[in-house]
Amino acid sequence: MRIADFIKLDNICADLKSTGKMNVLAELAKMLEGDCPNTDEDQIAKILVERERLATTGIGDGVAIPHGKLSGIDGICAAIGISRTGIPFDAVDENPIHIFVTLLAPQHSTGDHLKALARVSRLLKDPAFRNRLLESKTPTEIYNTLLEEDGKY
């Protein structure tokens, strides 16, 4: 599975406006609304919040991967947001989050959901790659950086 299989340029924000955990989940949900048929941003946000209540998706090193499952979609939907200031997110290392990759999978999907999570996690473990994402100023730069890194593996 490749990042290009589920990331669209239209779902990338180079400068998130939110300053809090619940607000950023809502902002990311709004970005995904157009890719998730038969649903709306409130429903998507609710799924992300419910998952977040189980355990933080802030994996550390300034990265969070909010995710969940949604009925009515056929494949993985994703959004990427960069917070220039960082957002308190209850991350495992207690540091603010700067890079958000949000993933939604079909309700009864397991394999693709786990493959997408693993792919994103693997790429974001590399500090040099995270720095290149943070140095990217536009959605197009972020997208191209993702595709370039994804092509290495």
Phi and psi in degrees as a GROMACS rama.xvg file:
@    title "Ramachandran Plot"
@    xaxis  label "Phi"
@    yaxis  label "Psi"
@TYPE xy
-110.075  152.084  ARG-2
-56.5308  -40.0454  ILE-3
-62.4873  -17.7491  ALA-4
-69.1622  -23.2497  ASP-5
-136.871  -4.21347  PHE-6
-102.121  129.555  ILE-7
-115.267  145.287  LYS-8
-55.3979  -37.3254  LEU-9
-65.1021  -16.9426  ASP-10
-105.15  30.5719  ASN-11
-121.884  130.147  ILE-12
-119.408  122.365  CYS-13
-84.7542  -6.65811  ALA-14
-155.87  82.7725  ASP-15
-60.1895  143.123  LEU-16
-94.3986  -19.3288  LYS-17
-65.5249  153.296  SER-18
-122.882  -5.6476  THR-19
-130.143  163.873  GLY-20
-58.9317  -53.2018  LYS-21
-66.9916  -36.2859  MET-22
-66.9438  -39.5172  ASN-23
-68.707  -35.286  VAL-24
-62.8995  -39.764  LEU-25
-66.1494  -40.9673  ALA-26
-64.0071  -41.984  GLU-27
-66.6343  -38.6974  LEU-28
-62.0005  -41.174  ALA-29
-61.1085  -37.4252  LYS-30
-63.6609  -32.4464  MET-31
-87.5434  -14.2201  LEU-32
-52.2135  -42.3421  GLU-33
-67.9259  -22.3606  GLY-34
-92.608  -7.23231  ASP-35
-113.788  93.5613  CYS-36
-62.2157  152.474  PRO-37
61.74  28.331  ASN-38
-149.035  174.717  THR-39
-137.994  174.167  ASP-40
-61.4121  -32.4061  GLU-41
-65.5245  -41.7447  ASP-42
-65.5689  -42.1065  GLN-43
-64.3557  -45.3415  ILE-44
-60.0826  -40.7428  ALA-45
-60.0872  -42.4816  LYS-46
-63.9061  -43.079  ILE-47
-65.7736  -40.8528  LEU-48
-65.9779  -43.9173  VAL-49
-59.8651  -42.1191  GLU-50
-65.2565  -38.9974  ARG-51
-65.3092  -31.0223  GLU-52
-68.8673  -25.9442  ARG-53
-69.2212  -44.6604  LEU-54
-172.59  150.543  ALA-55
-62.5054  145.198  THR-56
-100.735  8.72187  THR-57
-79.1304  100.728  GLY-58
-84.9997  -4.09775  ILE-59
103.841  172.103  GLY-60
58.8546  29.199  ASP-61
79.0384  17.6736  GLY-62
-122.043  137.989  VAL-63
-132.613  144.68  ALA-64
-126.819  73.771  ILE-65
-61.8029  135.313  PRO-66
-152.886  165.255  HIS-67
-175.446  -179.96  GLY-68
-117.158  144.331  LYS-69
-139.288  128.533  LEU-70
-76.938  151.396  SER-71
95.1715  -2.51156  GLY-72
-111.697  153.884  ILE-73
-98.4882  -20.0389  ASP-74
-152.263  -175.062  GLY-75
-68.3756  133.41  ILE-76
-115.302  140.108  CYS-77
-143.115  153.733  ALA-78
-140.767  148.791  ALA-79
-125.788  133.475  ILE-80
-133.81  141.095  GLY-81
-112.893  128.074  ILE-82
-103.72  116.526  SER-83
-69.4007  -31.1972  ARG-84
-93.0251  -21.0536  THR-85
89.0944  144.155  GLY-86
-125.601  128.06  ILE-87
-60.7151  128.369  PRO-88
-142.164  15.4442  PHE-89
58.2642  36.0237  ASP-90
-63.8392  157.255  ALA-91
-60.5461  -29.5222  VAL-92
-96.7422  5.17463  ASP-93
66.2695  11.0564  GLU-94
-90.4345  155.094  ASN-95
-65.6732  156.621  PRO-96
-99.521  134.289  ILE-97
-113.141  -28.9638  HIS-98
-117.405  120.407  ILE-99
-116.169  126.879  PHE-100
-122.577  112.903  VAL-101
-101.528  131.063  THR-102
-125.206  133.646  LEU-103
-122.702  135.514  LEU-104
-123.086  157.561  ALA-105
-57.5286  147.671  PRO-106
-49.3398  -42.4675  GLN-107
-102.995  19.3101  HIS-108
-90.2146  137.444  SER-109
-123.404  -53.6953  THR-110
-58.9406  -52.3735  GLY-111
-65.2028  -38.2678  ASP-112
-59.5993  -48.7641  HIS-113
-67.8577  -37.0827  LEU-114
-64.327  -42.6735  LYS-115
-64.913  -44.9721  ALA-116
-59.4069  -44.3424  LEU-117
-65.1343  -41.0997  ALA-118
-63.4177  -48.0641  ARG-119
-63.0894  -46.0868  VAL-120
-58.9729  -43.8905  SER-121
-62.2413  -46.3324  ARG-122
-63.3857  -41.0113  LEU-123
-80.0893  -2.77664  LEU-124
-74.1335  -19.9331  LYS-125
-82.8373  113.877  ASP-126
-59.8932  -36.6871  PRO-127
-65.0409  -39.6383  ALA-128
-66.1464  -44.0059  PHE-129
-58.7557  -42.72  ARG-130
-62.7027  -39.8467  ASN-131
-64.1709  -38.909  ARG-132
-61.884  -45.038  LEU-133
-68.0628  -27.3132  LEU-134
-79.7185  -17.2693  GLU-135
-69.6409  132.786  SER-136
-99.2187  -19.0542  LYS-137
-129.027  161.067  THR-138
-56.7089  -38.2034  PRO-139
-63.7165  -41.8777  THR-140
-63.7361  -42.1245  GLU-141
-62.0153  -47.4665  ILE-142
-59.1664  -48.0222  TYR-143
-64.052  -37.6809  ASN-144
-63.312  -42.6538  THR-145
-61.5728  -47.6576  LEU-146
-64.5422  -38.6766  LEU-147
-63.2593  -46.6284  GLU-148
-66.6257  -41.1214  GLU-149
-62.4898  -32.5175  ASP-150
-71.5217  -14.7393  GLY-151
-75.7967  -19.7097  LYS-152
